[in-house]
Every structure is written in C-alpha cells, then in structure tokens.
Amino acid sequence: MALPLLPGVSRDRNIGEEKFHKSQHWGFCNNVAMLVDENKPGVGGKPLPGQKLTPKYSVFPEGMGSDAPAWVAFDKQVLSFDAYFDEEVPDKNQELYRIRHCKIYFYLEDDTIQVIEPQVKNSGIPQGTIVRRHRIPLPPPYENQFYTIDHFNINIEVTFYARKYKITDCDRFTKNFLRKMGVRLNPPASRPDDPYTQERQKILDSMTPFRPYERIDTLKQFLEHDGHVLRFFCVWNDPESMFHDPRELVLHYYLSDDTIDIREIVPVNSGRDAIPLFLRRDKLPKHAPVGLYQPGTITDRTVLNVLGNSAGNKGRYILDNRKTGAVHQEFYKDSDLKIGAVINVWGRKIILCDCDEFTKEYYRTKYGIEDFTPVPYKVPPPPKPEKTFPPYNGFGSEEDSLCSCMGLILKPPAKDFKKFMEKDRIGMESNILRFLAKLITDSPIDKDRKLIISYFLSDDTISVFEHAQRNSGILGGKFLERGRIKKPGQELFKSEPSEYFKAQDLFVGARVCFHGHNFLLVDADEYTLNYMEKHANEFSVADVGVILKKLKGITEPRSREIRQLFAATDPDHNKVIEYDAFRNLIVSITDGAFSDHEMMTLGRYYGVKDEYEMDVHYLLAVAQEQLKKNRFENFEQLTAVLLYNDREKSGVLPHEMCRTICKSFKLPLAHDDLQALLTMFEDDNKQVEYKKFVDGLNWRENPIPVFQTIKNEDDWTRQPPIFRLKEIKYLPFLDDLFGKEE
C-alpha cells in the first residue's frame, strides 16, 4: 500500500520511500524499535528465525579441495551434458512438434551455463547458441537463487527460462567429476528422434539425381604432389623463322594434376616480343592437331538415354559404366617425358634436352633411371674479346686511373671497408705488425741505425720510424710516411696493376727494399709473433707444421746423425739446450735454408715456458695507462668486494674468483693482460694477494713514474717482448721430426 502524499513532498520522493520500506522492516531489539535489513544476519553471522539468505555462489564445504579460488582451481574445466527439448509447431500439418537436441555446458569456475544446439544441414531453424553463457536463476518460487552443480544429474529435467531440457547423458569427465563430488549418477536415458527429420531423410534417400554422377577423385594426387613440379629445358627449331635459330623453352610438368605449361627464354636484344607464356597450363594431348574434336565431344562421363523420347518426351538417363561411346584421348604423362624425347606441342616438335636436380631425383626414385646425359643444343658463345686497359699515365694513383676506364662517370676507387672494420684497432688489439730493421749498406754511419717498420693490417700500409740514439749524429723520428709501398723491379707505365708489399712479405730475416732503401728485418715484438702464430694459415713462417714438414724433407736421411749432434750439445743430459746452440745446429744442418723467423717459431714452440721472465714493471705501467684512459677509479669498491668474498680474512683469494670479480667491475683490461697480472701476484699456494694487486693498479695513489707515456705509436719501446727465450726442449722436437726412437 502506498503511503499518502505529505504536504510539501513530491511524488518521486514518496515512491523512493515506498521502495525503501519494501526492502527494510521494523523490528525490536531489547524492546527498542529498530530498522533491520532483510538480508542482515544475526549475531555470529547466523540467520534469524524465519530468515532466508540469498546465496551468491555454490560453496563447497570447508576443508575440501585446494585453497585456490574457483576461477584458478577450475579454470578451463567444463561439464558437458547431452539434452533435448520439445518444441511445438502449431502452424504446420506435416509436423506437430520437433525434438531438438542440444548440449548444456556448465563452467565450474563461475557456475555459468551455456546451451548450444549443433548445426543441422537444411534444417530451416536458426541454430547455434540458444542460451548465452551466464548464471541462470532457478524457476519460481526460487528465482532469487541460481543453478549450481548440485542441480545437475543424468535422466532429470532442468528448466531454463520456462523451457524444460531433458538431460540424457554426459561425457566421461563429467561423470568422474560428479562421482568425486559424491553425486550418485542415474542411468542414461534414451534420446528420442525427431519424426520430421526422419521423414525428410526418407525422402532424400528415395530421390535419385536427374543426371547420373561419377565421382573422379583427384584429391589424393593433389595432396601428395602439391607444389611438386618437374622442369625440363627444351629447344624448338622454328622452321618458319628467318634465321632458323633455336628457340629455348622451359617445360613445367605439374604432378598434382598432370598439366603442362611452357615458357620461352627470350634472349636480350633478340627482336622478339617477351610473351608471358608459350603454352598456358593445361593437359597436353599427344596427337594434336590430328586429335582435335568439337566442343562437347570429349567429356569425363558417358550418359545413355534408355527410354528415348517415346515416353512423353521424358528420357531415362543412366551412367554408362563401360563407356562404349566414349572418345578416348591420350595426354602426356610423366612417364612420357625424358631427356632426348621429342614431344608434339600442337604441331610443334620440341626436344627435351636437360632437367633440374629435383626432376632427376624424381625419375631416379620412381623409375630407376640413372642416365641423365644432356643433349647439347646451345651453340658455344663466341670468345669474349680480351678487355685491355691503357697503360698508366703517371697522373694520380694507379687505382684512380683504372677507375676512369671503367665508366663514363668517374668514381673514386672502392676501399675494403669490411677489412678495415675487422683489422682496425680494438682495445689492446692494435692489428699492427712491428719489426726491428737495420739498413743494408756499406756506410759505417748507417750500419748502426735502427728502424721500426710498422705494417697496418687494416689497409696494408707501411710506415718506418727511426729510433733516436745518443751521440749518433742522426736525428730520430719519421723515416718514411705511412702508405702502400710497391715492390721494386716493376715497370712504371703499364696496364697491369702494380704489386704492393703484403704482410706475408715481412718476417724476421726478410730483406725488403722500400723506395731504394734496403732493410734487413732482425726482430719483431711479442704482439707480432703471437699474431702470426695465431694466423698460421696466412703466415707460413709461423706455422710449425709447415716448418717441420719442410725440415723433415731435408734432414730425414740423416736422422741418426742429427740425433747424435743434439745429444753432443747436451753433455749433462738435461734434455734442454740453449737457444743459440739450437739455432746454430739448424743453420748448419740446413745450410741456411730456413729464415730466422722460422727458427724463432720452432724455438717458441719447443721452448721451456716455465722459465720465462716477465717484465712486471712494464705490465703494471701498461695497465695503469689503460685504466687512466678509461677513467677507472673504483679501486675502493673493488677492494671492498674482494675483502667481502674473503670470508677467512686471509688476504688471498682464488685466481678464478678474482678474475670474475674484476670482470663484474668491467675492468678495461684485455683478458691475457688480466691473467698475467693476477699470476704475478700469486703466492706459493697459487692464491692471489688481492690487496697488492689492487694497489699495483691504483694509478691515483701508486703511479709508476719510471714508465713514460709514449705518444708516437711507431716507437719500438711501446711493446717490448714480455718473454725471453732461453732454453729449448730438443727431445720433443726430434720426436715430432723423425718419430719416437725405439
């Protein structure tokens, strides 16, 4: 009953108060009248007497299942039920009702339900989703509640929005899930058939097609050979052409449907139009044009009229399985194509001359053919006239003059940018080979002059720097500007490009001539020797295998005598000899056939590496200079991290741990230099004294004044030898040369 409208109160406000009183009611608590909500429970969360709370979701008893929420525990888990419902058809005499089969899906994660009817061909009914996915309320008088898993079982009825669905069965997952939930499943119910559907099926089964149909299945062939194409290179001698020149063609045979297309290879400037296809893709008959027929004569099937036109101008057609009146036409198959065969392409005789590798493998596998000798059909091209260039005229460089002969538009000579990027200076890798040289001259003043020859691998240029000597009367400095140097003895004005000095031409003991000055290379720095040994495939004088092979060919007949010579050089039987003695023996045995660099390579390979002496002072100076250039000053943090990892506070750490910590600080030192420095500060137990190591690198507090920063990169003192060769182990050398002595 609506409340009376009070003076000064609008009708809208009165309606709102009426809705408020419907959802609230007055009660008494301790004899005091209070406004209480219908859904508000009593003390302890228990409902009041006579109060029914509206459930929100289906809730399982506590302690069952995992503690994960339902949308996680039951994600992608759906119960599937088979059901049907009856639908009346009041406006048709052919049918009174229909049985519509459907699927009911119950989503466990949120108790939502979806009803889907499978599609039936030509049903005339809009099928698919009948009820979209959402929570469905129970039928009245419980419309304030929703369907849960407890409301589902087999052989029961459920009502969704006044439509009753009969559940007949469910899938295996649903049965297992309901059994685990403690639900006793009913036996499955039978699913009735739709009478109208059965009637329509009887009519369809009794119908016969007006035209008999014979199915020709080519799907298997298409699926097996889709994309597989045989390619043959052909030639056609056109008799009607003016010059009777052969026409080159490419024939494609498609294995998926046995069709053929032909394309013509039109040479450049041949005067012919470049047509897209010589023969469009289709089946190629063997006896064309003799086998030409009118349209409709050749068909895939033959039909017979058994009644003719006697029965009311209505014929009775059946399919002729024997094909008595069929016209047979033969087409080219893959078995008809082979190298040397002549095929008839609508009156044109085309010779198959060659094929590609896929075609050869196909015929080799299927037909066992092994002979694929091509048929020569191309006329050998005339020899190309030799392209000669005019001789160098002396203006500019030879490369500039050669580029002016290549085209009308002058371009500068292209530089090897890839080589420049690979061989440019990267960190401690200078990619510069340095050799100590002296002049070959009879002048007593020039005999003692020492020069540094630097070879730059990035652009094959050479520079010569003379080291200043006191009281020599000659000023040191740049002796030869950096640039490429031609080998002597070449003609100046010629068409062929000149030869320049390469890195392989420079080695210890080599004699070179730079612009009329003869040099003898007497030594090399450590970086040069290491680089040439690492790239031994490029430098034969640094390849131990090549040197031993060359030495074996000279000394093998005198193996016993040579062993005795080496044994006589070692009277104390220490199994080592001095390097000078080793060098003199090699020179005497080979009569000077080996260069100094080759002997140095053997000495470095078989030398006693444990007795090498390291220039500690120089290494620390180079490291401090590198750290100073990269502005590295985190020495306190580096010490703190090393001290933190020293759990026993012994002042030493393992070599590998120190190297890893230095790498984590991104210490700007090369890997080999860092390894050498850490080895220098190891104690007798191979543990690194990290405090001395960091103090030695600290260029702020402990600079090394003895080391002078060299500005000129050509100075020999920038990279002196780190190791000095003293003794050679001659027994492994003799074993590798002659084999182990029995």
C-alpha positions in Angstrom: 0.0 0.0 0.0 1.4 3.3 -1.0 1.9 6.0 1.6 -0.2 9.1 1.5 1.5 12.1 -0.1 2.5 14.6 2.6 2.3 18.3 2.0 5.5 19.7 0.5 6.8 16.3 -0.6 7.0 15.4 -4.2 5.5 12.2 -5.7 9.1 10.9 -6.7 10.3 11.2 -3.2 7.3 9.3 -1.9 7.9 6.5 -4.4 11.6 6.2 -3.2 10.4 5.9 0.4 8.0 3.2 -0.6 10.8 1.2 -2.2 12.9 1.7 0.9 10.2 0.4 3.2 9.8 -2.7 0.9 13.5 -3.6 1.4 13.6 -2.8 5.1 11.4 -3.7 8.1 11.0 -2.6 11.7 12.0 -4.9 14.5 12.6 -4.8 18.2 16.0 -5.3 19.9 15.9 -5.1 23.8 12.4 -3.7 23.5 13.7 -0.9 21.2 12.2 -0.5 17.8 15.0 -0.6 15.1 15.1 -0.7 11.3 16.6 -4.0 10.3 17.6 -5.2 6.7 16.1 -8.4 5.5 19.4 -9.9 4.4 21.3 -8.9 7.5 22.1 -12.0 9.6 22.0 -12.2 13.4 24.8 -12.4 15.9 27.6 -14.7 14.7 26.6 -14.5 11.1 23.7 -17.0 11.6 20.3 -16.2 10.0 17.5 -15.1 12.2 14.5 -17.3 12.8 12.4 -17.4 9.6 15.0 -15.5 7.6 16.3 -17.0 4.2 19.6 -15.6 2.9 20.1 -15.4 -0.8 23.2 -17.4 -1.8 25.7 -15.8 -4.2 27.7 -18.8 -5.5 27.9 -22.5 -5.0 30.1 -23.1 -2.0 31.8 -26.4 -1.2 32.4 -27.5 2.5 35.5 -26.1 4.1 38.5 -28.4 4.0 37.7 -29.9 0.6 39.9 -29.2 -2.4 42.7 -26.7 -2.6 42.7 -23.3 -1.1 43.0 -21.7 -4.6 40.0 -19.6 -5.8 37.4 -21.3 -8.0 38.5 -19.3 -11.1 42.0 -20.7 -10.7 41.2 -24.3 -9.5 38.5 -24.9 -12.1 40.0 -22.9 -15.0 39.1 -24.4 -18.4 37.1 -27.3 -16.7 33.6 -27.6 -18.1 30.9 -30.2 -17.5 29.1 -31.3 -20.7 25.6 -32.8 -20.8 23.6 -34.2 -23.7 20.0 -32.9 -23.6 16.9 -32.3 -25.8 13.7 -30.3 -25.6 10.3 -30.4 -27.3 9.1 -27.5 -29.4 5.5 -27.3 -30.7 4.8 -26.5 -34.3 1.3 -25.2 -34.4 1.1 -23.8 -38.0 2.1 -26.9 -40.0 0.1 -30.1 -40.7 3.2 -32.1 -41.6 4.6 -32.0 -38.0 3.1 -31.2 -34.6 6.3 -31.0 -32.6 10.1 -31.2 -33.0 12.7 -32.8 -30.9 15.7 -30.5 -30.8 19.0 -32.0 -29.5 21.4 -29.7 -27.7 24.5 -29.5 -25.4 24.5 -28.0 -21.9 27.9 -26.7 -20.7 28.4 -25.9 -17.0 31.5 -23.9 -16.3 32.9 -24.8 -12.9 35.0 -21.6 -12.5 31.9 -19.2 -12.1 28.8 -21.5 -12.2 27.8 -20.1 -15.6 25.7 -22.2 -18.1 25.6 -22.2 -21.9 23.2 -24.1 -24.2 24.3 -24.8 -27.8 22.4 -26.7 -30.5 24.5 -28.3 -33.2 24.1 -27.2 -36.7 21.9 -29.5 -39.0 22.1 -29.0 -42.7 19.0 -27.5 -44.4 17.1 -27.6 -41.0 15.5 -24.1 -41.6 15.9 -23.3 -37.9 18.3 -20.7 -36.5 20.7 -23.0 -34.6 23.8 -22.5 -32.6 23.8 -20.8 -29.2 20.4 -21.0 -27.6 21.3 -19.6 -24.2 24.4 -17.5 -23.9 26.9 -18.1 -21.1 25.7 -16.6 -17.8 24.4 -17.6 -14.5 20.8 -18.9 -14.8 18.3 -18.4 -12.0 16.2 -21.2 -10.7 12.5 -21.3 -11.7 9.9 -19.7 -9.4 9.5 -19.6 -6.5 13.3 -19.8 -6.1 14.2 -17.1 -8.7 16.5 -15.4 -6.2 18.8 -18.4 -6.4 21.0 -19.8 -9.3 21.7 -23.2 -10.7 24.7 -24.9 -9.1 26.5 -28.2 -9.7 24.1 -29.8 -7.2 21.1 -29.3 -9.6 22.6 -31.5 -12.4 22.4 -35.2 -12.9 21.6 -37.7 -15.7 18.0 -38.5 -16.6 16.5 -35.4 -15.0 14.9 -32.2 -16.3 16.1 -28.7 -15.8 14.2 -25.5 -16.6 15.9 -22.6 -18.2 13.6 -19.6 -18.6 10.4 -21.7 -18.8 11.9 -24.2 -21.3 12.4 -27.7 -20.0 15.5 -29.6 -21.0 15.8 -33.4 -20.6 19.3 -34.4 -19.7 20.0 -37.8 -21.3 23.8 -38.4 -20.8 27.1 -36.7 -20.2 30.8 -37.2 -21.1 33.4 -39.2 -19.2 35.0 -36.2 -17.5 31.6 -35.0 -16.2 30.8 -38.5 -14.8 34.1 -38.7 -13.0 33.8 -35.3 -11.6 30.3 -35.8 -10.3 31.3 -39.2 -8.7 34.1 -37.5 -6.9 31.7 -34.8 -5.6 29.6 -37.6 -4.1 26.7 -37.5 -6.6 25.0 -40.8 -7.4 24.5 -40.8 -11.2 21.3 -42.0 -12.7 21.3 -44.4 -15.6 21.4 -42.7 -19.0 18.1 -42.0 -20.8 17.3 -42.8 -24.4 17.3 -39.9 -26.8 14.2 -39.7 -29.0 14.4 -39.0 -32.7 12.7 -36.1 -34.4 9.9 -37.6 -36.6 10.1 -34.8 -39.1 13.8 -35.3 -39.6 13.3 -39.0 -40.2 10.6 -38.2 -42.7 12.9 -35.8 -44.6 15.7 -38.4 -44.6 13.4 -41.0 -46.1 12.5 -38.6 -48.9 16.2 -37.7 -49.6 17.1 -41.4 -49.7 14.4 -42.2 -52.2 15.5 -39.4 -54.5 17.8 -40.1 -57.5 19.8 -37.4 -59.3 18.4 -36.2 -62.6 21.9 -36.6 -64.1 24.0 -39.6 -63.2 27.2 -38.5 -61.5 30.5 -40.4 -61.5 33.0 -39.1 -58.9 36.6 -38.8 -60.1 38.7 -38.3 -57.0 41.9 -36.5 -57.6 42.3 -35.2 -54.0 44.9 -37.8 -53.1 47.1 -36.9 -56.0 46.8 -33.2 -55.2 47.7 -33.7 -51.5 50.7 -35.9 -52.3 52.2 -33.8 -55.1 51.0 -30.2 -54.4 53.9 -27.9 -55.2 56.0 -30.7 -56.9 56.9 -29.6 -60.4 59.2 -31.3 -63.0 61.3 -28.9 -65.0 62.8 -29.7 -68.4 64.9 -27.4 -70.6 63.8 -27.7 -74.2 64.5 -26.4 -77.6 62.3 -25.8 -80.7 63.8 -25.4 -84.1 61.3 -23.0 -85.7 61.3 -23.7 -89.4 59.4 -20.6 -90.3 61.8 -18.2 -88.6 64.1 -16.0 -90.8 67.4 -17.3 -89.4 66.2 -20.8 -88.2 67.7 -20.1 -84.8 66.6 -22.5 -82.0 64.1 -21.2 -79.5 64.9 -22.1 -75.9 61.9 -23.2 -73.8 61.3 -24.3 -70.2 58.6 -27.0 -69.7 56.9 -27.4 -66.3 55.0 -30.6 -65.6 52.8 -30.3 -62.5 52.5 -33.6 -60.7 49.4 -32.5 -58.7 47.1 -32.6 -61.8 49.3 -33.8 -64.8 49.2 -30.4 -66.5 51.9 -28.7 -68.5 52.9 -25.2 -69.3 55.8 -23.9 -71.4 57.7 -20.6 -71.1 60.1 -19.2 -73.6 63.5 -17.8 -72.7 63.8 -14.7 -74.8 67.5 -13.5 -75.2 68.3 -9.9 -74.7 68.1 -7.8 -77.9 66.7 -10.8 -79.9 64.0 -8.7 -81.6 61.2 -10.9 -80.3 58.3 -9.9 -78.0 58.6 -11.2 -74.5 55.3 -13.1 -74.2 54.3 -14.4 -70.7 53.6 -18.0 -71.8 54.4 -20.1 -74.8 51.7 -22.6 -73.8 49.3 -22.0 -71.0 48.8 -24.6 -68.3 46.6 -27.5 -69.3 46.7 -31.1 -70.2 48.7 -31.7 -73.4 47.2 -34.2 -75.9 49.7 -36.5 -77.6 48.1 -36.5 -81.1 47.3 -32.8 -81.6 46.3 -31.3 -84.0 45.1 -34.6 -85.6 43.1 -35.3 -82.5 41.1 -32.1 -82.4 37.4 -32.5 -81.6 34.3 -30.3 -81.5 33.4 -28.8 -78.1 31.4 -31.3 -76.0 32.6 -34.3 -77.9 35.1 -35.3 -75.2 33.6 -35.5 -71.8 34.6 -37.1 -68.5 31.5 -39.4 -68.4 29.0 -41.1 -70.9 25.2 -40.9 -70.3 22.7 -43.3 -72.0 19.0 -42.5 -72.6 17.3 -45.9 -72.2 13.8 -44.8 -73.0 14.5 -42.3 -75.7 11.7 -39.7 -76.4 8.8 -42.3 -76.6 7.5 -41.8 -73.1 6.1 -38.3 -73.2 9.3 -36.7 -74.3 10.8 -37.7 -71.0 14.0 -39.7 -71.1 15.5 -42.1 -68.6 19.2 -41.4 -68.2 21.7 -43.9 -66.7 25.5 -43.8 -66.5 27.4 -46.0 -69.0 29.9 -47.7 -66.8 31.6 -49.4 -69.8 31.9 -46.1 -71.7 31.1 -47.7 -75.0 30.6 -44.4 -76.8 33.4 -42.5 -75.1 36.1 -40.8 -77.1 39.5 -41.6 -75.7 42.2 -39.0 -75.9 45.7 -39.6 -74.6 47.6 -36.9 -72.8 51.3 -36.7 -71.9 52.2 -38.2 -68.5 55.4 -38.0 -66.5 56.4 -41.4 -68.0 56.5 -39.9 -71.5 59.0 -37.2 -70.6 62.7 -38.0 -70.6 65.9 -36.4 -71.8 66.2 -36.7 -75.6 62.4 -37.3 -76.2 60.5 -35.3 -78.8 57.0 -34.2 -77.8 54.3 -32.8 -80.0 53.0 -29.5 -78.7 50.1 -28.7 -81.0 52.1 -29.5 -84.1 55.5 -28.2 -82.9 58.3 -30.7 -82.3 60.0 -29.8 -79.1 63.2 -31.7 -77.9 63.7 -32.2 -74.2 67.4 -31.5 -73.6 68.0 -31.3 -69.9 66.3 -31.2 -66.5 66.9 -29.9 -63.0 68.1 -31.8 -59.9 64.6 -32.3 -58.4 63.4 -33.9 -61.7 66.4 -36.2 -61.8 65.8 -37.3 -58.2 62.1 -37.9 -59.0 62.9 -40.2 -62.0 65.7 -41.9 -60.2 63.4 -42.8 -57.3 60.2 -43.7 -59.2 61.5 -45.2 -62.5 65.1 -46.1 -61.6 66.6 -44.0 -64.4 70.3 -43.1 -63.9 71.3 -41.8 -67.3 70.7 -38.0 -67.4 73.2 -37.1 -70.1 72.0 -33.7 -71.5 71.5 -33.1 -75.2 73.7 -30.3 -76.4 71.6 -27.7 -78.1 73.3 -24.4 -77.4 75.8 -23.0 -79.8 79.0 -22.2 -77.9 79.3 -18.5 -77.4 82.0 -16.7 -79.3 85.1 -15.9 -77.2 84.8 -12.6 -75.5 87.5 -10.2 -76.6 90.0 -9.6 -74.0 89.5 -6.3 -72.3 92.7 -4.3 -72.3 93.3 -1.1 -70.3 95.6 1.7 -71.4 98.9 2.0 -69.6 99.3 4.1 -66.5 100.0 7.7 -67.5 101.5 8.9 -64.2 98.7 11.2 -63.1 97.3 10.2 -59.7 97.4 6.7 -58.4 97.0 3.6 -60.5 93.7 2.9 -58.9 92.3 6.3 -59.8 93.5 6.0 -63.4 91.9 2.5 -63.6 88.6 3.7 -62.3 88.5 6.3 -65.1 88.5 3.4 -67.6 85.5 1.6 -66.0 82.8 4.1 -66.9 81.8 7.5 -68.1 81.1 8.7 -64.6 84.3 9.0 -62.6 84.3 7.3 -59.2 86.9 7.0 -56.5 88.4 3.6 -56.0 86.4 1.4 -53.6 88.1 0.6 -50.3 87.8 -2.7 -48.5 85.6 -1.4 -45.7 85.0 -4.9 -44.3 88.7 -5.5 -43.9 89.1 -2.1 -42.3 86.4 -2.8 -39.7 87.9 -6.3 -38.9 91.5 -5.2 -38.6 91.2 -1.8 -37.1 92.4 -1.1 -33.6 90.1 -2.7 -31.0 91.1 -2.1 -27.4 94.5 -3.8 -26.8 94.4 -5.4 -30.3 96.3 -3.0 -32.4 96.5 -5.1 -35.5 99.9 -3.6 -36.3 102.9 -5.8 -37.1 106.2 -4.2 -35.9 109.6 -5.3 -36.9 113.1 -4.1 -35.9 115.2 -3.4 -39.0 118.6 -2.1 -40.0 119.9 -0.7 -43.2 121.9 -2.9 -45.6 124.7 -0.6 -46.6 128.4 -0.2 -46.6 128.3 3.2 -45.0 129.7 3.0 -41.4 127.4 5.7 -40.3 124.2 4.0 -41.5 125.1 0.5 -40.3 124.2 1.1 -36.7 120.9 2.9 -37.5 117.8 1.1 -36.0 114.4 1.5 -37.6 110.9 0.3 -36.7 108.8 -1.0 -39.6 105.1 -1.0 -38.8 102.6 -2.8 -41.1 99.0 -1.8 -40.6 96.7 -4.8 -41.4 93.6 -2.6 -41.8 94.7 -1.0 -45.1 98.1 -2.7 -46.0 100.1 0.5 -45.4 103.6 0.7 -44.1 105.4 3.3 -42.1 109.1 3.5 -41.0 110.2 5.2 -37.8 113.8 5.6 -36.7 114.7 5.3 -33.1 116.8 8.2 -31.8 120.3 7.2 -30.5 122.6 9.4 -28.4 125.8 10.7 -30.0 125.0 9.1 -33.3 124.7 12.4 -35.3 121.4 11.4 -36.8 118.0 12.8 -35.6 115.4 10.1 -35.0 111.8 10.4 -36.0 109.7 9.6 -39.0 111.8 7.9 -41.7 109.0 7.0 -44.2 105.4 8.4 -44.4 102.7 5.9 -43.9 101.4 4.5 -47.2 101.4 1.5 -49.5 104.8 0.6 -51.0 105.3 -1.0 -54.3 107.7 -3.9 -54.8 110.9 -3.0 -56.6 111.7 -4.0 -60.2 108.3 -3.2 -61.7 107.6 -1.1 -64.8 106.1 2.2 -64.1 103.9 2.8 -67.1 102.0 -0.4 -67.7 98.4 -1.7 -68.0 98.6 -4.3 -65.2 98.2 -3.1 -61.6 101.4 -3.0 -59.6 102.2 -5.4 -56.8 102.5 -4.0 -53.2 104.1 -5.3 -50.1 101.8 -7.6 -48.1 102.0 -8.8 -44.6 103.4 -12.2 -45.7 106.4 -10.5 -47.2 107.6 -9.2 -43.8 109.2 -11.6 -41.3 112.3 -11.8 -39.2 115.2 -12.4 -41.6 113.5 -10.9 -44.6 115.2 -8.4 -46.9 113.0 -5.7 -48.3 113.5 -2.6 -50.4 111.4 0.5 -49.7 111.9 3.2 -52.3 115.5 2.3 -52.9 116.4 1.7 -49.2 117.3 -1.9 -48.4 116.3 -3.2 -45.0 117.0 -6.4 -43.1 114.4 -7.4 -40.5 116.2 -8.6 -37.4 113.5 -8.9 -34.8 109.8 -8.5 -34.1 107.8 -7.6 -31.0 105.7 -10.1 -29.0 102.4 -9.0 -30.4 103.6 -9.6 -34.0 104.9 -13.0 -33.1 101.7 -14.0 -31.4 99.5 -12.7 -34.2 101.4 -14.6 -36.8 101.3 -17.8 -34.8 97.5 -17.4 -34.3 97.0 -16.9 -38.0 99.5 -19.6 -39.1 97.3 -20.4 -42.1 98.2 -16.9 -43.5 101.9 -16.9 -42.4 103.8 -20.0 -43.4 106.9 -18.9 -41.4 104.9 -19.1 -38.2 103.2 -22.5 -39.0 105.0 -25.2 -37.0 103.5 -28.0 -39.1 104.8 -26.5 -42.4 108.2 -25.8 -41.0 108.5 -29.4 -39.6 107.4 -30.9 -43.0 110.0 -28.7 -44.8 112.7 -29.6 -42.3 111.8 -33.3 -42.5 112.3 -33.4 -46.3 115.9 -32.1 -45.8 117.0 -34.0 -42.7 115.2 -37.3 -42.9 118.1 -39.3 -44.5 120.4 -38.1 -41.6 118.1 -38.6 -38.7 120.6 -40.7 -36.6 123.4 -38.3 -37.2 121.2 -35.3 -36.2 120.2 -37.0 -33.0 123.8 -37.5 -32.1 124.6 -33.9 -32.8 121.8 -32.7 -30.5 122.9 -35.2 -27.8 126.5 -34.0 -28.1 125.3 -30.4 -27.4 123.7 -31.6 -24.1 126.6 -33.3 -22.2 124.9 -33.1 -18.9 121.8 -34.9 -20.2 119.4 -32.1 -19.1 117.2 -32.7 -22.2 117.4 -28.9 -22.9 119.9 -26.9 -24.9 120.4 -23.2 -25.2 118.5 -21.4 -28.0 121.7 -20.1 -29.7 123.1 -23.7 -29.8 119.7 -24.9 -31.2 119.8 -22.1 -33.9 123.4 -22.9 -34.9 122.5 -26.6 -35.3 119.5 -25.8 -37.5 121.6 -23.5 -39.7 124.4 -26.0 -40.1 122.1 -28.9 -40.9 120.0 -27.0 -43.5 122.8 -24.8 -44.9 120.8 -21.6 -44.2 117.6 -22.8 -45.9 115.5 -21.5 -43.0 114.8 -17.9 -42.1 115.4 -16.5 -38.6 111.6 -16.3 -38.2 111.1 -20.0 -38.8 113.8 -20.9 -36.3 112.2 -18.5 -33.8 108.8 -20.2 -34.4 110.4 -23.6 -33.6 112.2 -22.2 -30.5 109.0 -20.6 -29.2 107.0 -23.8 -29.7 109.6 -26.1 -28.1 110.9 -23.6 -25.6 110.8 -24.0 -21.8 107.9 -21.7 -21.0 108.1 -22.2 -17.2 111.4 -20.3 -17.1 110.2 -17.2 -19.0 110.8 -14.0 -17.2 108.1 -11.4 -17.2 108.5 -7.7 -17.1 106.3 -6.9 -14.1 107.1 -3.3 -14.1 106.1 -2.8 -17.7 102.8 -4.7 -17.4 101.7 -2.6 -14.4 102.6 0.5 -16.3 100.6 -0.5 -19.4 97.6 -1.5 -17.1 97.7 1.9 -15.3 97.8 3.7 -18.6 94.8 1.8 -19.8 92.8 2.4 -16.6 93.7 6.1 -16.7 92.5 6.4 -20.3 89.1 4.8 -19.4 88.8 6.9 -16.2 88.5 3.9 -14.0 88.8 4.9 -10.3 86.6 2.4 -8.4 89.6 0.9 -6.5 88.0 1.2 -3.1 84.8 -0.6 -4.2 86.9 -3.3 -5.9 88.9 -3.8 -2.7 85.7 -3.9 -0.6 84.1 -6.6 -2.8 87.3 -8.7 -2.7 87.5 -8.3 1.1 83.9 -9.3 1.4 84.5 -12.5 -0.6 87.5 -13.3 1.7 85.5 -15.0 4.4 88.5 -16.2 6.4 90.2 -12.8 6.1 93.4 -14.4 4.9 94.3 -11.7 2.4 94.3 -14.1 -0.6 91.6 -15.4 -2.9 91.5 -18.0 -5.7 92.6 -16.9 -9.1 89.3 -17.6 -10.9 87.3 -15.7 -8.2 89.5 -12.6 -8.6 89.1 -12.7 -12.4 85.3 -13.0 -12.1 85.1 -10.0 -9.7 87.3 -7.9 -12.0 85.1 -8.8 -15.0 82.0 -7.7 -13.0 83.6 -4.3 -12.4 84.2 -4.1 -16.2 87.9 -3.6 -15.7 89.1 -2.2 -19.0 92.0 -4.7 -19.5 92.5 -7.4 -22.1 91.9 -11.0 -21.0 95.6 -12.0 -21.4 96.8 -8.9 -19.6 94.5 -9.5 -16.7 95.5 -13.2 -16.4 99.2 -12.2 -16.5 98.7 -9.6 -13.7 96.8 -12.0 -11.5 99.5 -14.6 -12.0 102.2 -12.1 -10.9 100.5 -11.6 -7.5 100.0 -15.3 -6.7 101.7 -16.8 -3.7 103.2 -20.3 -3.3 99.7 -21.8 -3.0 98.5 -20.2 -6.2 96.3 -17.8 -4.3 96.1 -14.1 -5.4 97.2 -11.4 -2.9 94.3 -9.1 -3.9 95.4 -6.1 -1.8 98.8 -5.9 -3.6 97.0 -6.5 -6.9 94.7 -3.5 -6.4 97.4 -1.3 -5.1 99.5 -2.0 -8.2 96.6 -1.0 -10.4 95.8 2.2 -8.4 97.2 4.9 -10.7 95.9 7.6 -8.4 97.8 6.7 -5.2 100.6 4.5 -6.7 101.6 5.8 -10.1 104.7 4.3 -11.8 107.0 7.2 -12.7 109.5 5.1 -14.5 107.1 4.4 -17.3 106.9 7.3 -19.7 103.8 7.6 -21.8 104.8 7.3 -25.5 102.8 9.5 -27.8 104.2 8.1 -31.0 102.7 4.7 -31.9 105.8 3.8 -34.0 108.1 3.7 -31.0 109.6 0.3 -30.5 109.5 0.6 -26.7 105.8 0.6 -26.7 105.5 -3.2 -26.9 108.8 -4.8 -25.8 109.0 -8.6 -25.6 107.3 -9.9 -22.5 109.0 -13.3 -22.5 112.6 -14.0 -23.3 113.5 -17.3 -24.9 116.4 -19.2 -23.2 116.3 -23.0 -23.4 114.8 -25.5 -25.9 113.5 -29.0 -25.2 115.1 -30.8 -28.1 113.8 -34.3 -27.5 110.1 -33.5 -28.3 111.4 -31.6 -31.3 113.3 -34.7 -32.6 110.3 -37.0 -31.8 108.0 -34.8 -33.9 110.5 -34.5 -36.7 111.6 -38.2 -37.0 109.2 -40.1 -34.8 109.9 -41.6 -31.4 113.1 -43.5 -31.2 112.7 -47.2 -30.5 
